[in-house]
Structure formats: C-alpha cells, structure tokens
Amino acid sequence: MRLFPSLSALLLMCLPGFLSAQSPFENGWQLDQVASNITYMSIKKGHIAETNSFATVNGQISEDGTAVLTIALDSVDTAVDLRNVRMRFLFFETFLHPQAVITTHLDAADLADLPNLRRKEVTLPFSLSLHGVKAELSAPVIISLISNDRINVATVKPIPILMKDFGLEAGRAKLEEAAGVTITPLAIVSLNLTFDRTTPGTALPQPTPVVAASAALETEGNFDRAACVGRFEILSKTGSINFAPAGSRLDPSSTALLDTLYDVVSRCPDLVIEIGGHTDSLGKASQNVRLSERRADAVSEYLHEKGIPETRMKVTGYGETQPLVPNNTAQNRAKNRRIEFLVVN
C-alpha cells in the first residue's frame, strides 16, 4: 500500500488553477514590479554597449489569458540624470508619447502541461505600441511555474527593435548631436517578468494611467543650477515648438512640450531664462529678426499665462545670425528655425 502520494500527484493537488484548460488564469494575475525588469541595450561609437532599464512597468494577465504591459517611458533609467532627460525629451519624446504598451494572449491549451513540465518555451506573438506606431512581432519566451499563484515569463533571447520601424530615427539623430556620438539604429530588449495570482474574489486592477510628470525617476522639488542648465540645453534641441508658417502663432502641437518647459522653469525658481528665437536665412534679415522675436515672445506669453513672472524671462530675437548648420537645404533650414533656452542669471 502506498502511504505517500507521488510527485505528479502532489503537483496535481498543489496546482489546481493550472489543471483546468478553460481557466489556468483564474482570478487574473498582477505583475510583481519589484521582481520584474525590462532592459534594453544600445550601441554607441560602433562598439560600446550600454544597458538601461525602465523603473515603472505595470502589467496584468486577465482570466482569458490577455496580457498587457504598460511601460512608463519617462521612467527610463540610464543611471545618469541628464542622460535620462535626453532619452525622454530627444529620443522617446515622452511629452507626446508617454508610454509603450505590449499586448499578447497566452493560450490555455499551450500551458496545459505546465504543471508537469514546470518550465516551458513557447513563441508568443505580441503587439508593441511605441512612439505612435503599432507593430506586430513575436518572440520565444520561457514560462516558469514557480507555484500555483506565481509565474515567471522571460525572453529566451533579446528582441531586436529597429528604430526606423517606430519613427525613432529623428530622435536618434538628436541624441547623436546632443551627445556627440554615433548610435546604432537598433535596440536589444530583454524581459524578465513575474506575475502573482490576484487574490480570489478580488477584481483584477485596471492599468494605472501613466502621467509623465509623476512616473519619472525625476528629482523631486526644485533643481540645482547644473540640472536646470542641462535641461534647458536639452529642451532647446527638441525642435518641437512650432509656429504657423511665416508667423508667430504657436501651433497646437507645441503645447505638450511647452507644458514640460513650464514644469522645468517652475522648478528653477531663482533663475532668469533667455528665450531666444532663431530663423533660417530666407527673407530679409531685418524681417527675420522681428519674426524670431515675436516667436520667442509667444513662448514667453504662454509661460506667463501659466504663472511664470515676466521678470524671470528675457526675450531675444536673433533672426538668422546664429545658424546651427548652413542654410543650404530644406532640412538644414528647418534645424535653424528654433527656440532656445539659456540661463542668464
């Protein structure tokens, strides 16, 4: 007579949630943020590899097996403050696209033998929404059953993401210019995700909306002078403050960046900021000076209406006198039409 159950029998008793092919995800699952991470590797100067991560990731698996990961891009963590800011403002443009979303579906039939195997490789098709672009991809992952109420999902090998597929080439160019390095147009992404079963009878929490200003690994309160100077230099390189053609009326597309600018100016309360307008060389030089000044003034007025005192802003129109690049192509002229921010006191 057998006095002790076999190992397989113990598994059957301990893992009831995975015995039902209809509902292995009973009650839903929630990402354990502390035990999970999403990292990406980039290559600069052709041979220097850098691995960075994201501090804020929300994730759920619903009872039908639908999995959703929401990545707060403002939480990009390179371990260097101003490098984080470059990634936010120049590359990801988080003032326009604050989050990336990964969606996939886990098939209950594919996981029917997981209680016996404990660890299984499956290929998951998934959609990635990033920078306003949605693409369909797939990747092999290892799903490990830690207990009846805890699983781990990890990529078998890093997932290559081409920057051009998500409209990130312009951001790469801005990063290269700001940092003075070349950057390979490819990122290598790895995921290591741990989920816990939601308490029986408790509704699965809905994903928390990502609010850029609160999701970042950002210094709280006011910035010191160096942080302010660095941020204004980076904001000057975004090229995201736009105006009506040949006019000084702010385009509505500029609002997101201007609100980010307001947040930074507010957190540098002891500094006076120069708002400098610049144009290309088309048209008369005198007219370009007036146009650049009106455009800089429009930015100043926007910030003043939000509460920044006029005494903290100096408006200057430089016209065509300080080009970044020669005014010999349409692309170069677009770079020269810009608003720059400089700490003057």
Backbone hydrogen bonds in HBPLUS format (Angstrom, degrees):
<---DONOR---> <-ACCEPTOR-->    atom                        ^
c    i                          cat <-CA-CA->   ^        H-A-AA   ^      H-
h    n   atom  resd res      DA  || num        DHA   H-A  angle D-A-AA Bond
n    s   type  num  typ     dist DA aas  dist angle  dist       angle   num
A0010-LEU N   A0006-SER O   2.93 MM   4  6.29 152.9  2.00 149.8 157.6     1
A0011-LEU N   A0007-LEU O   2.99 MM   4  6.30 155.2  2.05 149.4 155.9     2
A0012-LEU N   A0008-SER O   2.97 MM   4  6.24 151.7  2.05 143.0 150.8     3
A0013-MET N   A0009-ALA O   2.94 MM   4  6.27 144.8  2.07 145.5 155.0     4
A0014-CYS N   A0010-LEU O   2.86 MM   4  6.04 151.6  1.94 149.9 158.1     5
A0015-LEU N   A0011-LEU O   2.95 MM   4  5.79 138.1  2.13 147.8 154.8     6
A0018-PHE N   A0015-LEU O   3.23 MM   3  5.79 146.3  2.35 112.7 120.6     7
A0019-LEU N   A0016-PRO O   3.10 MM   3  5.21 163.8  2.13 108.4 113.4     8
A0023-SER N   A0020-SER O   3.12 MM   3  5.48 135.1  2.33 105.6 116.2     9
A0028-GLY N   A0025-PHE O   2.84 MM   3  5.35 157.5  1.89 137.6 142.6    10
A0198-THR N   A0028-GLY O   2.79 MM 170  5.58 173.4  1.79 142.6 144.7    11
A0029-TRP N   A0061-ILE O   2.77 MM  32  4.87 156.5  1.82 146.4 152.5    12
A0061-ILE N   A0029-TRP O   2.95 MM  32  4.87 157.4  2.00 132.2 134.5    13
A0030-GLN N   A0196-ASP O   2.79 MM 166  5.36 160.1  1.83 151.9 155.7    14
A0196-ASP N   A0030-GLN O   2.86 MM 166  5.36 162.8  1.89 151.6 152.8    15
A0031-LEU N   A0059-GLY O   2.89 MM  28  4.82 160.3  1.93 141.6 136.2    16
A0032-ASP N   A0194-THR O   2.75 MM 162  5.55 175.2  1.75 161.7 160.1    17
A0036-SER N   A0033-GLN O   3.38 MM   3  5.12 163.1  2.41  98.4 102.9    18
A0037-ASN N   A0192-ASN O   2.86 MM 155  5.41 153.0  1.93 144.9 153.9    19
A0192-ASN N   A0037-ASN O   2.99 MM 155  5.41 155.5  2.05 166.8 170.3    20
A0039-THR N   A0190-SER O   3.02 MM 151  5.36 160.3  2.06 153.1 158.9    21
A0190-SER N   A0039-THR O   2.89 MM 151  5.36 163.3  1.92 148.2 152.4    22
A0040-TYR N   A0052-ASN O   2.91 MM  12  5.54 154.0  1.98 144.8 151.0    23
A0052-ASN N   A0040-TYR O   2.92 MM  12  5.54 165.1  1.95 160.9 161.6    24
A0041-MET N   A0188-ILE O   2.73 MM 147  4.98 150.8  1.82 136.6 146.3    25
A0188-ILE N   A0041-MET O   2.99 MM 147  4.98 161.5  2.03 141.9 147.9    26
A0042-SER N   A0050-GLU O   2.90 MM   8  5.41 156.0  1.96 151.8 158.2    27
A0050-GLU N   A0042-SER O   2.88 MM   8  5.41 160.3  1.92 158.3 163.9    28
A0184-THR N   A0043-ILE O   2.87 MM 141  5.43 165.0  1.89 158.3 163.4    29
A0044-LYS N   A0048-ILE O   2.88 MM   4  5.23 162.4  1.91 148.7 151.8    30
A0047-HIS N   A0044-LYS O   3.30 MM   3  6.25 142.2  2.45 129.5 128.2    31
A0048-ILE N   A0044-LYS O   2.96 MM   4  5.23 159.4  2.00 166.0 164.3    32
A0045-LYS N   A0182-THR O   2.78 MM 137  5.01 155.5  1.84 139.1 145.0    33
A0053-SER N   A0077-ASP O   3.23 MM  24  5.27 167.3  2.25 138.3 141.5    34
A0077-ASP N   A0053-SER O   2.73 MM  24  5.27 168.6  1.74 156.0 154.2    35
A0055-ALA N   A0075-SER O   3.03 MM  20  5.14 165.1  2.05 127.3 131.2    36
A0072-ALA N   A0056-THR O   3.05 MM  16  5.54 172.4  2.06 162.1 164.0    37
A0058-ASN N   A0070-THR O   2.92 MM  12  5.13 164.4  1.95 149.9 152.8    38
A0070-THR N   A0058-ASN O   2.78 MM  12  5.13 165.0  1.80 152.7 157.3    39
A0060-GLN N   A0068-VAL O   3.07 MM   8  5.57 151.0  2.16 148.0 157.0    40
A0068-VAL N   A0060-GLN O   2.96 MM   8  5.57 157.6  2.01 158.2 165.3    41
A0062-SER N   A0066-THR O   2.86 MM   4  5.32 162.5  1.90 150.2 151.0    42
A0065-GLY N   A0062-SER O   2.94 MM   3  5.36 162.4  1.97 117.8 121.3    43
A0106-LEU N   A0065-GLY O   2.80 MM  41  4.79 172.1  1.81 137.6 138.1    44
A0067-ALA N   A0104-THR O   2.84 MM  37  5.27 166.5  1.86 144.0 148.5    45
A0104-THR N   A0067-ALA O   2.99 MM  37  5.27 158.8  2.03 148.3 153.2    46
A0069-LEU N   A0102-ILE O   2.83 MM  33  5.03 162.7  1.86 151.7 157.0    47
A0102-ILE N   A0069-LEU O   2.91 MM  33  5.03 159.0  1.95 144.8 151.8    48
A0071-ILE N   A0100-ALA O   2.80 MM  29  5.11 175.6  1.81 162.4 163.7    49
A0100-ALA N   A0071-ILE O   3.00 MM  29  5.11 153.2  2.07 140.5 149.1    50
A0075-SER N   A0072-ALA O   2.93 MM   3  5.53 158.5  1.98 114.7 121.8    51
A0073-LEU N   A0098-PRO O   3.02 MM  25  5.64 145.3  2.14 138.0 146.1    52
A0076-VAL N   A0073-LEU O   3.17 MM   3  5.54 150.8  2.26 117.8 116.8    53
A0084-ASN N   A0080-VAL O   2.92 MM   4  6.19 152.1  2.00 157.0 165.5    54
A0084-ASN N   A0081-ASP O   3.03 MM   3  5.19 118.7  2.42  99.6 114.4    55
A0085-VAL N   A0081-ASP O   3.07 MM   4  6.48 153.4  2.14 147.4 155.1    56
A0086-ARG N   A0082-LEU O   2.96 MM   4  6.21 154.6  2.02 142.6 148.5    57
A0087-MET N   A0083-ARG O   3.00 MM   4  6.27 160.2  2.04 147.8 153.0    58
A0088-ARG N   A0084-ASN O   2.94 MM   4  6.27 155.8  2.00 151.7 158.5    59
A0089-PHE N   A0085-VAL O   2.90 MM   4  6.03 172.9  1.90 162.7 161.3    60
A0090-LEU N   A0086-ARG O   2.81 MM   4  5.25 149.6  1.91 136.9 147.3    61
A0091-PHE N   A0086-ARG O   3.33 MM   5  6.82 147.7  2.44 148.7 155.7    62
A0092-PHE N   A0087-MET O   2.84 MM   5  6.02 170.7  1.84 173.5 173.2    63
A0093-GLU N   A0088-ARG O   2.81 MM   5  5.57 111.0  2.30 134.6 153.3    64
A0094-THR N   A0088-ARG O   2.96 MM   6  5.40 156.5  2.01 139.0 146.1    65
A0096-LEU N   A0093-GLU O   2.87 MM   3  5.69 162.0  1.90 123.3 129.3    66
A0097-HIS N   A0093-GLU O   2.92 MM   4  6.05 160.6  1.96 142.9 149.2    67
A0101-VAL N   A0129-SER O   3.01 MM  28  5.13 154.2  2.08 138.9 147.2    68
A0129-SER N   A0101-VAL O   2.88 MM  28  5.13 167.4  1.90 152.3 156.6    69
A0103-THR N   A0127-SER O   3.01 MM  24  5.29 158.7  2.05 146.2 152.7    70
A0127-SER N   A0103-THR O   2.88 MM  24  5.29 161.8  1.91 153.8 159.4    71
A0110-ASP N   A0107-ASP O   3.07 MM   3  5.37 125.9  2.37 103.9 117.1    72
A0111-LEU N   A0108-ALA O   3.07 MM   3  5.27 141.2  2.23 101.4 112.6    73
A0112-ALA N   A0109-ALA O   3.34 MM   3  5.22 171.2  2.34 104.8 106.7    74
A0114-LEU N   A0111-LEU O   3.09 MM   3  5.15 165.3  2.11 110.5 114.0    75
A0116-ASN N   A0113-ASP O   3.20 MM   3  5.60 133.3  2.43 107.2 118.3    76
A0117-LEU N   A0113-ASP O   2.98 MM   4  6.20 166.3  2.00 156.4 160.9    77
A0118-ARG N   A0114-LEU O   2.62 MM   4  5.11 157.0  1.67 144.7 151.2    78
A0145-LEU N   A0118-ARG O   2.74 MM  27  5.04 166.9  1.75 149.2 153.8    79
A0120-LYS N   A0143-ILE O   2.93 MM  23  5.34 159.6  1.97 143.2 149.6    80
A0143-ILE N   A0120-LYS O   2.78 MM  23  5.34 170.2  1.79 159.6 159.0    81
A0122-VAL N   A0141-VAL O   2.96 MM  19  5.63 156.4  2.02 159.4 166.5    82
A0141-VAL N   A0122-VAL O   2.80 MM  19  5.63 165.5  1.82 167.4 169.9    83
A0124-LEU N   A0139-ALA O   2.91 MM  15  5.51 164.0  1.93 151.5 146.3    84
A0139-ALA N   A0124-LEU O   3.02 MM  15  5.51 148.6  2.12 135.4 143.8    85
A0126-PHE N   A0137-LEU O   2.78 MM  11  5.39 166.2  1.79 140.9 144.1    86
A0137-LEU N   A0126-PHE O   2.78 MM  11  5.39 175.4  1.79 174.5 174.9    87
A0128-LEU N   A0135-ALA O   2.89 MM   7  5.42 160.0  1.93 156.3 163.1    88
A0135-ALA N   A0128-LEU O   2.98 MM   7  5.42 157.6  2.03 141.3 146.8    89
A0130-LEU N   A0133-VAL O   2.80 MM   3  5.35 160.5  1.83 159.0 160.3    90
A0133-VAL N   A0130-LEU O   3.00 MM   3  5.35 159.9  2.04 114.5 121.1    91
A0156-VAL N   A0140-PRO O   3.06 MM  16  5.70 171.9  2.07 139.0 136.9    92
A0142-ILE N   A0154-ALA O   2.75 MM  12  5.32 162.6  1.78 160.6 164.5    93
A0154-ALA N   A0142-ILE O   3.01 MM  12  5.32 159.0  2.06 144.0 150.7    94
A0144-SER N   A0152-ASN O   2.80 MM   8  5.06 164.1  1.82 150.3 155.9    95
A0152-ASN N   A0144-SER O   2.88 MM   8  5.06 154.2  1.95 145.0 152.3    96
A0146-ILE N   A0150-ARG O   2.98 MM   4  5.39 135.8  2.18 140.1 151.3    97
A0147-SER N   A0150-ARG O   3.11 MM   3  5.06 158.4  2.16 143.2 141.4    98
A0150-ARG N   A0147-SER O   3.26 MM   3  5.06 176.8  2.26 107.7 107.6    99
A0197-ARG N   A0149-ASP O   2.92 MM  48  4.79 160.3  1.96 123.9 127.7   100
A0151-ILE N   A0195-PHE O   2.97 MM  44  5.40 158.9  2.02 150.3 157.3   101
A0195-PHE N   A0151-ILE O   2.85 MM  44  5.40 159.0  1.90 151.1 158.3   102
A0153-VAL N   A0193-LEU O   2.67 MM  40  5.09 161.4  1.70 154.2 161.0   103
A0193-LEU N   A0153-VAL O   2.79 MM  40  5.09 176.8  1.80 153.6 153.8   104
A0155-THR N   A0191-LEU O   3.03 MM  36  5.55 156.2  2.09 150.1 154.1   105
A0159-ILE N   A0189-VAL O   2.70 MM  30  4.94 168.5  1.71 149.0 149.3   106
A0189-VAL N   A0159-ILE O   2.84 MM  30  4.94 173.8  1.85 139.9 140.0   107
A0161-ILE N   A0187-ALA O   2.76 MM  26  5.16 159.0  1.81 161.3 165.3   108
A0187-ALA N   A0161-ILE O   2.95 MM  26  5.16 164.2  1.97 145.6 150.9   109
A0165-ASP N   A0162-LEU O   3.13 MM   3  5.54 140.8  2.29 107.2 117.4   110
A0163-MET N   A0185-PRO O   3.34 MM  22  5.53 167.5  2.36 125.3 128.9   111
A0166-PHE N   A0163-MET O   3.09 MM   3  5.58 158.3  2.14 112.9 119.6   112
A0168-LEU N   A0163-MET O   3.02 MM   5  4.95 166.1  2.04 145.8 142.2   113
A0167-GLY N   A0164-LYS O   3.49 MM   3  5.19 168.6  2.50 103.5 101.8   114
A0172-ARG N   A0168-LEU O   2.94 MM   4  6.23 149.3  2.03 146.4 155.3   115
A0173-ALA N   A0169-GLU O   2.99 MM   4  6.30 155.9  2.04 149.2 154.8   116
A0174-LYS N   A0170-ALA O   3.05 MM   4  6.38 152.0  2.13 144.9 152.3   117
A0175-LEU N   A0171-GLY O   2.95 MM   4  6.22 155.7  2.01 148.0 154.6   118
A0176-GLU N   A0172-ARG O   2.88 MM   4  6.15 160.9  1.92 153.0 158.3   119
A0177-GLU N   A0173-ALA O   3.01 MM   4  6.22 158.9  2.05 146.7 151.9   120
A0178-ALA N   A0174-LYS O   2.89 MM   4  6.05 160.9  1.92 149.0 154.6   121
A0179-ALA N   A0175-LEU O   2.83 MM   4  5.89 163.1  1.86 155.9 159.9   122
A0180-GLY N   A0176-GLU O   2.73 MM   4  5.39 128.0  2.00 136.3 148.5   123
A0181-VAL N   A0176-GLU O   3.26 MM   5  5.04 135.3  2.47 126.4 136.0   124
A0186-LEU N   A0184-THR O   2.74 MM   2  5.52 142.2  1.88  96.5  92.0   125
A0202-THR N   A0199-THR O   2.89 MM   3  5.50 154.6  1.96 149.6 150.4   126
A0214-SER N   A0211-VAL O   2.97 MM   3  5.65 138.7  2.14 120.1 131.1   127
A0215-ALA N   A0211-VAL O   2.98 MM   4  5.91 133.8  2.20 154.9 166.6   128
A0223-PHE N   A0267-ARG O   2.78 MM  44  5.81 160.6  1.82 154.3 158.0   129
A0228-CYS N   A0224-ASP O   2.99 MM   4  6.28 155.3  2.06 154.4 162.1   130
A0229-VAL N   A0225-ARG O   2.85 MM   4  6.11 172.1  1.86 162.2 163.2   131
A0230-GLY N   A0226-ALA O   2.97 MM   4  6.12 165.9  1.99 149.3 153.4   132
A0231-ARG N   A0227-ALA O   3.02 MM   4  6.12 156.4  2.07 142.1 148.5   133
A0232-PHE N   A0228-CYS O   2.95 MM   4  6.21 163.1  1.98 159.5 163.5   134
A0233-GLU N   A0229-VAL O   3.06 MM   4  6.24 153.7  2.13 147.2 154.6   135
A0234-ILE N   A0230-GLY O   3.05 MM   4  6.29 155.0  2.11 145.5 152.0   136
A0235-LEU N   A0231-ARG O   2.83 MM   4  6.05 164.8  1.85 154.4 158.7   137
A0236-SER N   A0232-PHE O   3.04 MM   4  6.11 140.9  2.20 137.4 146.8   138
A0237-LYS N   A0234-ILE O   2.96 MM   3  5.33 152.6  2.04 109.8 118.5   139
A0238-THR N   A0235-LEU O   3.39 MM   3  5.50 170.6  2.40 106.9 109.7   140
A0251-ASP N   A0242-ASN O   2.83 MM   9  5.38 175.4  1.83 136.5 135.0   141
A0244-ALA N   A0249-ARG O   2.93 MM   5  5.55 147.5  2.04 150.6 161.2   142
A0247-GLY N   A0244-ALA O   2.86 MM   3  5.07 155.9  1.92 138.8 134.7   143
A0254-SER N   A0251-ASP O   2.89 MM   3  5.70 168.6  1.90 128.8 132.7   144
A0255-THR N   A0252-PRO O   3.19 MM   3  5.67 164.3  2.22 115.7 120.0   145
A0258-LEU N   A0254-SER O   3.00 MM   4  6.16 165.8  2.02 160.7 165.3   146
A0259-ASP N   A0255-THR O   2.90 MM   4  6.09 151.1  1.98 153.3 159.9   147
A0260-THR N   A0256-ALA O   3.20 MM   4  6.48 147.9  2.31 138.5 146.9   148
A0260-THR N   A0257-LEU O   3.04 MM   3  4.96 116.7  2.46  93.2 109.1   149
A0261-LEU N   A0257-LEU O   2.78 MM   4  6.10 155.0  1.84 151.9 159.8   150
A0262-TYR N   A0258-LEU O   2.86 MM   4  6.11 153.2  1.93 143.4 150.4   151
A0263-ASP N   A0259-ASP O   3.11 MM   4  6.38 152.3  2.19 139.7 146.2   152
A0264-VAL N   A0260-THR O   3.11 MM   4  6.48 155.8  2.17 149.7 155.5   153
A0265-VAL N   A0261-LEU O   2.88 MM   4  6.15 171.6  1.88 162.7 164.4   154
A0266-SER N   A0262-TYR O   2.88 MM   4  5.97 159.3  1.92 149.8 155.7   155
A0267-ARG N   A0263-ASP O   3.22 MM   4  6.38 136.4  2.42 135.3 145.7   156
A0267-ARG N   A0264-VAL O   3.01 MM   3  5.15 129.4  2.28  98.9 112.6   157
A0268-CYS N   A0265-VAL O   3.10 MM   3  5.17 163.1  2.13 108.7 111.2   158
A0271-LEU N   A0268-CYS O   3.22 MM   3  5.87 170.0  2.23 127.6 129.2   159
A0344-VAL N   A0272-VAL O   2.93 MM  72  5.72 166.7  1.95 155.5 159.8   160
A0273-ILE N   A0312-ARG O   2.85 MM  39  6.14 167.3  1.87 152.9 149.6   161
A0314-LYS N   A0273-ILE O   2.84 MM  41  6.11 159.1  1.88 150.1 153.0   162
A0274-GLU N   A0342-LEU O   2.66 MM  68  5.02 174.3  1.66 159.3 160.6   163
A0342-LEU N   A0274-GLU O   3.05 MM  68  5.02 152.4  2.13 138.6 145.9   164
A0275-ILE N   A0314-LYS O   2.74 MM  39  6.02 162.7  1.77 160.8 165.6   165
A0316-THR N   A0275-ILE O   3.09 MM  41  6.28 162.8  2.12 152.4 150.9   166
A0276-GLY N   A0340-GLU O   2.86 MM  64  5.08 167.4  1.87 153.2 155.7   167
A0340-GLU N   A0276-GLY O   2.89 MM  64  5.08 162.0  1.92 146.6 152.4   168
A0277-GLY N   A0316-THR O   2.88 MM  39  6.34 161.1  1.92 159.8 165.9   169
A0318-TYR N   A0277-GLY O   2.89 MM  41  5.88 166.3  1.91 157.7 160.3   170
A0278-HIS N   A0338-ARG O   2.94 MM  60  5.26 143.0  2.08 168.4 167.7   171
A0338-ARG N   A0278-HIS O   3.17 MM  60  5.26 146.0  2.29 118.0 127.5   172
A0279-THR N   A0319-GLY O   2.74 MM  40  5.02 165.8  1.76 130.1 128.8   173
A0288-ASN N   A0284-LYS O   2.97 MM   4  6.26 152.0  2.05 152.1 160.8   174
A0289-VAL N   A0285-ALA O   3.03 MM   4  6.34 148.2  2.13 147.5 155.3   175
A0290-ARG N   A0286-SER O   3.24 MM   4  6.56 161.8  2.28 145.4 149.1   176
A0291-LEU N   A0287-GLN O   2.87 MM   4  6.10 160.2  1.90 150.3 156.4   177
A0292-SER N   A0288-ASN O   2.89 MM   4  5.98 164.7  1.91 147.2 151.5   178
A0293-GLU N   A0289-VAL O   3.03 MM   4  6.23 151.8  2.11 145.2 152.8   179
A0294-ARG N   A0290-ARG O   2.97 MM   4  6.21 157.4  2.02 149.5 155.4   180
A0295-ARG N   A0291-LEU O   2.98 MM   4  6.22 156.6  2.03 151.8 158.2   181
A0296-ALA N   A0292-SER O   3.01 MM   4  6.21 159.2  2.05 143.6 149.3   182
A0297-ASP N   A0293-GLU O   2.87 MM   4  6.03 151.4  1.95 144.5 153.2   183
A0298-ALA N   A0294-ARG O   2.91 MM   4  6.18 142.2  2.06 141.3 151.0   184
A0299-VAL N   A0295-ARG O   3.25 MM   4  6.62 150.0  2.34 145.3 151.9   185
A0300-SER N   A0296-ALA O   3.03 MM   4  6.36 158.0  2.08 146.1 152.5   186
A0301-GLU N   A0297-ASP O   2.83 MM   4  6.08 158.1  1.88 151.0 156.5   187
A0302-TYR N   A0298-ALA O   3.07 MM   4  6.26 152.4  2.15 139.4 146.4   188
A0303-LEU N   A0299-VAL O   3.07 MM   4  6.40 163.0  2.10 154.0 157.3   189
A0304-HIS N   A0300-SER O   2.85 MM   4  6.07 155.7  1.91 150.1 157.9   190
A0305-GLU N   A0301-GLU O   2.91 MM   4  6.07 158.7  1.96 150.5 155.1   191
A0306-LYS N   A0303-LEU O   3.11 MM   3  5.14 132.8  2.35  94.9 107.9   192
A0308-ILE N   A0303-LEU O   3.04 MM   5  5.56 169.8  2.05 138.8 136.0   193
A0307-GLY N   A0304-HIS O   2.93 MM   3  5.04 152.2  2.00 102.7 111.9   194
A0312-ARG N   A0309-PRO O   3.04 MM   3  5.60 161.6  2.07 114.6 120.5   195
A0313-MET N   A0310-GLU O   3.08 MM   3  5.43 166.7  2.09 116.7 119.0   196
A0321-THR N   A0318-TYR O   3.18 MM   3  5.90 164.4  2.20 142.6 142.9   197
A0333-ARG N   A0329-THR O   2.92 MM   4  6.19 159.7  1.97 151.7 157.7   198
A0334-ALA N   A0330-ALA O   3.04 MM   4  6.23 149.6  2.14 142.7 150.3   199
A0335-LYS N   A0331-GLN O   3.22 MM   4  6.57 146.8  2.34 141.3 149.4   200
A0335-LYS N   A0332-ASN O   3.07 MM   3  5.10 119.3  2.46  94.8 109.7   201
A0336-ASN N   A0332-ASN O   3.07 MM   4  6.43 145.6  2.19 146.4 155.9   202
A0337-ARG N   A0333-ARG O   3.14 MM   4  6.43 133.1  2.37 143.0 154.3   203
